Amino acid sequence: MDITKEYIKNARQEMLEKWNRVLPTNELLFDRWEKAEFLSAGEGSSIYDSCMVLGDVDIGNNVWIGPFVLLDGSGGLTIGDGCDISAGVQIYSHDTVKRVLSEENEGVEYASTSIGDFCHIGANSIILKGVAIGHHSVIGAGCIVTKSFPAYSIIVGVPGRLIGRVEVSDNVEFVYD
């Protein structure tokens, strides 16, 4: 067995023993914390190797960005401290709809997008350009967020709609409308 195969086999075994996971090979070879540091993310943040990062993305401290995420900062994207961005999430700050429909008589549209501090963005959610999500909010898995929501929101569905609020005191509670 050559040295590369031996390294991968050992890394895979170590990951299984330590975390009870088997990851794609690229995730064994590249360090999530080094990628976050390379992208000037905040202290303690990690970004999976399979995450695509475009444009100007500002990532706060202690942010976890999962596998297969797309972060489009071409129009500016800010992610606050303490957020979890789950697997498969797509966050946009531009679109080409009017450019295409106008037969290129109009240009690409850009609008800054922001995620407040301590938000959980559920797996495979999509957040469109210009949206602002307030701090301590939850976006349910598979949600498509087309407009902004205030802090402490629980957002689900297609399109995303407010179904409740997060209450934070000594513990976290979800209050549904």
C-alpha positions as protocol buffer text, in pm:
chain_id: "A"
residue {
  index: 1
  type: MET
  ca { x: 0 y: 0 z: 0 }
}
residue {
  index: 2
  type: ASP
  ca { x: 140 y: 340 z: -90 }
}
residue {
  index: 3
  type: ILE
  ca { x: 182 y: 617 z: 167 }
}
residue {
  index: 4
  type: THR
  ca { x: -125 y: 813 z: 49 }
}
residue {
  index: 5
  type: LYS
  ca { x: -359 y: 516 z: 85 }
}
residue {
  index: 6
  type: GLU
  ca { x: -208 y: 434 z: 424 }
}
residue {
  index: 7
  type: TYR
  ca { x: -253 y: 795 z: 542 }
}
residue {
  index: 8
  type: ILE
  ca { x: -617 y: 803 z: 430 }
}
residue {
  index: 9
  type: LYS
  ca { x: -689 y: 465 z: 587 }
}
residue {
  index: 10
  type: ASN
  ca { x: -539 y: 579 z: 919 }
}
residue {
  index: 11
  type: ALA
  ca { x: -716 y: 916 z: 908 }
}
residue {
  index: 12
  type: ARG
  ca { x: -1049 y: 745 z: 834 }
}
residue {
  index: 13
  type: GLN
  ca { x: -997 y: 501 z: 1121 }
}
residue {
  index: 14
  type: GLU
  ca { x: -905 y: 783 z: 1359 }
}
residue {
  index: 15
  type: MET
  ca { x: -1218 y: 981 z: 1260 }
}
residue {
  index: 16
  type: LEU
  ca { x: -1435 y: 674 z: 1314 }
}
residue {
  index: 17
  type: GLU
  ca { x: -1286 y: 599 z: 1655 }
}
residue {
  index: 18
  type: LYS
  ca { x: -1286 y: 959 z: 1778 }
}
residue {
  index: 19
  type: TRP
  ca { x: -1616 y: 1090 z: 1633 }
}
residue {
  index: 20
  type: ASN
  ca { x: -1799 y: 778 z: 1504 }
}
residue {
  index: 21
  type: ARG
  ca { x: -1808 y: 925 z: 1152 }
}
residue {
  index: 22
  type: VAL
  ca { x: -1685 y: 833 z: 808 }
}
residue {
  index: 23
  type: LEU
  ca { x: -1632 y: 1145 z: 597 }
}
residue {
  index: 24
  type: PRO
  ca { x: -1545 y: 1205 z: 232 }
}
residue {
  index: 25
  type: THR
  ca { x: -1171 y: 1182 z: 178 }
}
residue {
  index: 26
  type: ASN
  ca { x: -1126 y: 1556 z: 120 }
}
residue {
  index: 27
  type: GLU
  ca { x: -1263 y: 1623 z: 469 }
}
residue {
  index: 28
  type: LEU
  ca { x: -993 y: 1394 z: 611 }
}
residue {
  index: 29
  type: LEU
  ca { x: -718 y: 1573 z: 424 }
}
residue {
  index: 30
  type: PHE
  ca { x: -809 y: 1936 z: 486 }
}
residue {
  index: 31
  type: ASP
  ca { x: -856 y: 2106 z: 821 }
}
residue {
  index: 32
  type: ARG
  ca { x: -1187 y: 2295 z: 870 }
}
residue {
  index: 33
  type: TRP
  ca { x: -1031 y: 2543 z: 1113 }
}
residue {
  index: 34
  type: GLU
  ca { x: -743 y: 2620 z: 875 }
}
residue {
  index: 35
  type: LYS
  ca { x: -993 y: 2693 z: 595 }
}
residue {
  index: 36
  type: ALA
  ca { x: -1183 y: 2930 z: 824 }
}
residue {
  index: 37
  type: GLU
  ca { x: -859 y: 3103 z: 923 }
}
residue {
  index: 38
  type: PHE
  ca { x: -756 y: 3129 z: 555 }
}
residue {
  index: 39
  type: LEU
  ca { x: -1088 y: 3303 z: 484 }
}
residue {
  index: 40
  type: SER
  ca { x: -1039 y: 3539 z: 783 }
}
residue {
  index: 41
  type: ALA
  ca { x: -1340 y: 3396 z: 967 }
}
residue {
  index: 42
  type: GLY
  ca { x: -1367 y: 3472 z: 1335 }
}
residue {
  index: 43
  type: GLU
  ca { x: -1187 y: 3283 z: 1611 }
}
residue {
  index: 44
  type: GLY
  ca { x: -1308 y: 2928 z: 1668 }
}
residue {
  index: 45
  type: SER
  ca { x: -1497 y: 2906 z: 1338 }
}
residue {
  index: 46
  type: SER
  ca { x: -1480 y: 2604 z: 1108 }
}
residue {
  index: 47
  type: ILE
  ca { x: -1574 y: 2561 z: 744 }
}
residue {
  index: 48
  type: TYR
  ca { x: -1595 y: 2222 z: 576 }
}
residue {
  index: 49
  type: ASP
  ca { x: -1372 y: 2180 z: 271 }
}
residue {
  index: 50
  type: SER
  ca { x: -1675 y: 2110 z: 49 }
}
residue {
  index: 51
  type: CYS
  ca { x: -1818 y: 2457 z: 128 }
}
residue {
  index: 52
  type: MET
  ca { x: -1803 y: 2700 z: -165 }
}
residue {
  index: 53
  type: VAL
  ca { x: -1730 y: 3063 z: -69 }
}
residue {
  index: 54
  type: LEU
  ca { x: -1771 y: 3340 z: -328 }
}
residue {
  index: 55
  type: GLY
  ca { x: -1707 y: 3712 z: -293 }
}
residue {
  index: 56
  type: ASP
  ca { x: -1708 y: 3915 z: 29 }
}
residue {
  index: 57
  type: VAL
  ca { x: -1817 y: 3690 z: 317 }
}
residue {
  index: 58
  type: ASP
  ca { x: -1768 y: 3812 z: 675 }
}
residue {
  index: 59
  type: ILE
  ca { x: -1792 y: 3523 z: 925 }
}
residue {
  index: 60
  type: GLY
  ca { x: -1806 y: 3582 z: 1300 }
}
residue {
  index: 61
  type: ASN
  ca { x: -1654 y: 3389 z: 1590 }
}
residue {
  index: 62
  type: ASN
  ca { x: -1742 y: 3028 z: 1673 }
}
residue {
  index: 63
  type: VAL
  ca { x: -1940 y: 2971 z: 1353 }
}
residue {
  index: 64
  type: TRP
  ca { x: -1986 y: 2613 z: 1227 }
}
residue {
  index: 65
  type: ILE
  ca { x: -2036 y: 2586 z: 851 }
}
residue {
  index: 66
  type: GLY
  ca { x: -2126 y: 2236 z: 743 }
}
residue {
  index: 67
  type: PRO
  ca { x: -2055 y: 2034 z: 432 }
}
residue {
  index: 68
  type: PHE
  ca { x: -2186 y: 2124 z: 86 }
}
residue {
  index: 69
  type: VAL
  ca { x: -2277 y: 2481 z: 180 }
}
residue {
  index: 70
  type: LEU
  ca { x: -2270 y: 2766 z: -72 }
}
residue {
  index: 71
  type: LEU
  ca { x: -2196 y: 3116 z: 61 }
}
residue {
  index: 72
  type: ASP
  ca { x: -2238 y: 3386 z: -205 }
}
residue {
  index: 73
  type: GLY
  ca { x: -2088 y: 3712 z: -89 }
}
residue {
  index: 74
  type: SER
  ca { x: -2076 y: 3876 z: -432 }
}
residue {
  index: 75
  type: GLY
  ca { x: -2318 y: 4141 z: -299 }
}
residue {
  index: 76
  type: GLY
  ca { x: -2188 y: 4117 z: 59 }
}
residue {
  index: 77
  type: LEU
  ca { x: -2269 y: 3850 z: 317 }
}
residue {
  index: 78
  type: THR
  ca { x: -2234 y: 3872 z: 695 }
}
residue {
  index: 79
  type: ILE
  ca { x: -2275 y: 3578 z: 932 }
}
residue {
  index: 80
  type: GLY
  ca { x: -2278 y: 3669 z: 1301 }
}
residue {
  index: 81
  type: ASP
  ca { x: -2111 y: 3498 z: 1596 }
}
residue {
  index: 82
  type: GLY
  ca { x: -2212 y: 3153 z: 1718 }
}
residue {
  index: 83
  type: CYS
  ca { x: -2414 y: 3044 z: 1413 }
}
residue {
  index: 84
  type: ASP
  ca { x: -2460 y: 2691 z: 1281 }
}
residue {
  index: 85
  type: ILE
  ca { x: -2503 y: 2674 z: 903 }
}
residue {
  index: 86
  type: SER
  ca { x: -2619 y: 2316 z: 836 }
}
residue {
  index: 87
  type: ALA
  ca { x: -2531 y: 2087 z: 545 }
}
residue {
  index: 88
  type: GLY
  ca { x: -2646 y: 2191 z: 200 }
}
residue {
  index: 89
  type: VAL
  ca { x: -2748 y: 2548 z: 291 }
}
residue {
  index: 90
  type: GLN
  ca { x: -2726 y: 2810 z: 16 }
}
residue {
  index: 91
  type: ILE
  ca { x: -2706 y: 3179 z: 103 }
}
residue {
  index: 92
  type: TYR
  ca { x: -2713 y: 3429 z: -184 }
}
residue {
  index: 93
  type: SER
  ca { x: -2641 y: 3800 z: -226 }
}
residue {
  index: 94
  type: HIS
  ca { x: -2706 y: 3824 z: -600 }
}
residue {
  index: 95
  type: ASP
  ca { x: -2932 y: 3688 z: -872 }
}
residue {
  index: 96
  type: THR
  ca { x: -2943 y: 3697 z: -1251 }
}
residue {
  index: 97
  type: VAL
  ca { x: -3320 y: 3677 z: -1303 }
}
residue {
  index: 98
  type: LYS
  ca { x: -3374 y: 4021 z: -1460 }
}
residue {
  index: 99
  type: ARG
  ca { x: -3054 y: 3993 z: -1664 }
}
residue {
  index: 100
  type: VAL
  ca { x: -3176 y: 3672 z: -1825 }
}
residue {
  index: 101
  type: LEU
  ca { x: -3543 y: 3769 z: -1867 }
}
residue {
  index: 102
  type: SER
  ca { x: -3450 y: 4106 z: -2022 }
}
residue {
  index: 103
  type: GLU
  ca { x: -3225 y: 3931 z: -2273 }
}
residue {
  index: 104
  type: GLU
  ca { x: -2929 y: 4094 z: -2098 }
}
residue {
  index: 105
  type: ASN
  ca { x: -3070 y: 4450 z: -2120 }
}
residue {
  index: 106
  type: GLU
  ca { x: -3059 y: 4460 z: -1740 }
}
residue {
  index: 107
  type: GLY
  ca { x: -2772 y: 4358 z: -1519 }
}
residue {
  index: 108
  type: VAL
  ca { x: -2712 y: 4121 z: -1231 }
}
residue {
  index: 109
  type: GLU
  ca { x: -2882 y: 4239 z: -911 }
}
residue {
  index: 110
  type: TYR
  ca { x: -2684 y: 4249 z: -585 }
}
residue {
  index: 111
  type: ALA
  ca { x: -2805 y: 4304 z: -229 }
}
residue {
  index: 112
  type: SER
  ca { x: -2627 y: 4247 z: 98 }
}
residue {
  index: 113
  type: THR
  ca { x: -2748 y: 3949 z: 302 }
}
residue {
  index: 114
  type: SER
  ca { x: -2700 y: 3906 z: 677 }
}
residue {
  index: 115
  type: ILE
  ca { x: -2745 y: 3639 z: 942 }
}
residue {
  index: 116
  type: GLY
  ca { x: -2751 y: 3768 z: 1301 }
}
residue {
  index: 117
  type: ASP
  ca { x: -2565 y: 3621 z: 1598 }
}
residue {
  index: 118
  type: PHE
  ca { x: -2654 y: 3275 z: 1733 }
}
residue {
  index: 119
  type: CYS
  ca { x: -2879 y: 3159 z: 1449 }
}
residue {
  index: 120
  type: HIS
  ca { x: -2941 y: 2802 z: 1341 }
}
residue {
  index: 121
  type: ILE
  ca { x: -2991 y: 2757 z: 967 }
}
residue {
  index: 122
  type: GLY
  ca { x: -3144 y: 2414 z: 896 }
}
residue {
  index: 123
  type: ALA
  ca { x: -3017 y: 2170 z: 636 }
}
residue {
  index: 124
  type: ASN
  ca { x: -3079 y: 2246 z: 269 }
}
residue {
  index: 125
  type: SER
  ca { x: -3231 y: 2587 z: 338 }
}
residue {
  index: 126
  type: ILE
  ca { x: -3195 y: 2864 z: 83 }
}
residue {
  index: 127
  type: ILE
  ca { x: -3168 y: 3231 z: 178 }
}
residue {
  index: 128
  type: LEU
  ca { x: -3212 y: 3476 z: -110 }
}
residue {
  index: 129
  type: LYS
  ca { x: -3032 y: 3804 z: -175 }
}
residue {
  index: 130
  type: GLY
  ca { x: -3104 y: 4102 z: 45 }
}
residue {
  index: 131
  type: VAL
  ca { x: -3249 y: 3902 z: 334 }
}
residue {
  index: 132
  type: ALA
  ca { x: -3161 y: 3991 z: 694 }
}
residue {
  index: 133
  type: ILE
  ca { x: -3219 y: 3732 z: 967 }
}
residue {
  index: 134
  type: GLY
  ca { x: -3226 y: 3870 z: 1321 }
}
residue {
  index: 135
  type: HIS
  ca { x: -3015 y: 3720 z: 1600 }
}
residue {
  index: 136
  type: HIS
  ca { x: -3121 y: 3405 z: 1789 }
}
residue {
  index: 137
  type: SER
  ca { x: -3341 y: 3286 z: 1503 }
}
residue {
  index: 138
  type: VAL
  ca { x: -3408 y: 2936 z: 1370 }
}
residue {
  index: 139
  type: ILE
  ca { x: -3464 y: 2854 z: 1006 }
}
residue {
  index: 140
  type: GLY
  ca { x: -3616 y: 2509 z: 956 }
}
residue {
  index: 141
  type: ALA
  ca { x: -3468 y: 2251 z: 722 }
}
residue {
  index: 142
  type: GLY
  ca { x: -3558 y: 2296 z: 356 }
}
residue {
  index: 143
  type: CYS
  ca { x: -3691 y: 2649 z: 408 }
}
residue {
  index: 144
  type: ILE
  ca { x: -3666 y: 2906 z: 129 }
}
residue {
  index: 145
  type: VAL
  ca { x: -3629 y: 3250 z: 284 }
}
residue {
  index: 146
  type: THR
  ca { x: -3736 y: 3529 z: 49 }
}
residue {
  index: 147
  type: LYS
  ca { x: -3774 y: 3817 z: 298 }
}
residue {
  index: 148
  type: SER
  ca { x: -3621 y: 3947 z: 619 }
}
residue {
  index: 149
  type: PHE
  ca { x: -3724 y: 3841 z: 972 }
}
residue {
  index: 150
  type: PRO
  ca { x: -3663 y: 3998 z: 1314 }
}
residue {
  index: 151
  type: ALA
  ca { x: -3460 y: 3856 z: 1602 }
}
residue {
  index: 152
  type: TYR
  ca { x: -3591 y: 3549 z: 1785 }
}
residue {
  index: 153
  type: SER
  ca { x: -3788 y: 3421 z: 1483 }
}
residue {
  index: 154
  type: ILE
  ca { x: -3880 y: 3061 z: 1401 }
}
residue {
  index: 155
  type: ILE
  ca { x: -3905 y: 3044 z: 1022 }
}
residue {
  index: 156
  type: VAL
  ca { x: -4021 y: 2741 z: 820 }
}
residue {
  index: 157
  type: GLY
  ca { x: -4167 y: 2652 z: 482 }
}
residue {
  index: 158
  type: VAL
  ca { x: -4161 y: 2752 z: 120 }
}
residue {
  index: 159
  type: PRO
  ca { x: -4164 y: 3044 z: 112 }
}
residue {
  index: 160
  type: GLY
  ca { x: -4035 y: 3093 z: 465 }
}
residue {
  index: 161
  type: ARG
  ca { x: -4294 y: 3217 z: 712 }
}
residue {
  index: 162
  type: LEU
  ca { x: -4286 y: 3309 z: 1078 }
}
residue {
  index: 163
  type: ILE
  ca { x: -4447 y: 3040 z: 1294 }
}
residue {
  index: 164
  type: GLY
  ca { x: -4319 y: 3136 z: 1637 }
}
residue {
  index: 165
  type: ARG
  ca { x: -4046 y: 3290 z: 1845 }
}
residue {
  index: 166
  type: VAL
  ca { x: -3744 y: 3183 z: 2043 }
}
residue {
  index: 167
  type: GLU
  ca { x: -3732 y: 3277 z: 2410 }
}
residue {
  index: 168
  type: VAL
  ca { x: -3392 y: 3274 z: 2577 }
}
residue {
  index: 169
  type: SER
  ca { x: -3351 y: 3301 z: 2954 }
}
residue {
  index: 170
  type: ASP
  ca { x: -3197 y: 3027 z: 3170 }
}
residue {
  index: 171
  type: ASN
  ca { x: -3292 y: 2785 z: 2892 }
}
residue {
  index: 172
  type: VAL
  ca { x: -3422 y: 2806 z: 2535 }
}
residue {
  index: 173
  type: GLU
  ca { x: -3792 y: 2770 z: 2464 }
}
residue {
  index: 174
  type: PHE
  ca { x: -3983 y: 2769 z: 2136 }
}
residue {
  index: 175
  type: VAL
  ca { x: -4317 y: 2948 z: 2144 }
}
residue {
  index: 176
  type: TYR
  ca { x: -4544 y: 2877 z: 1848 }
}
residue {
  index: 177
  type: ASP
  ca { x: -4818 y: 3110 z: 1724 }
}
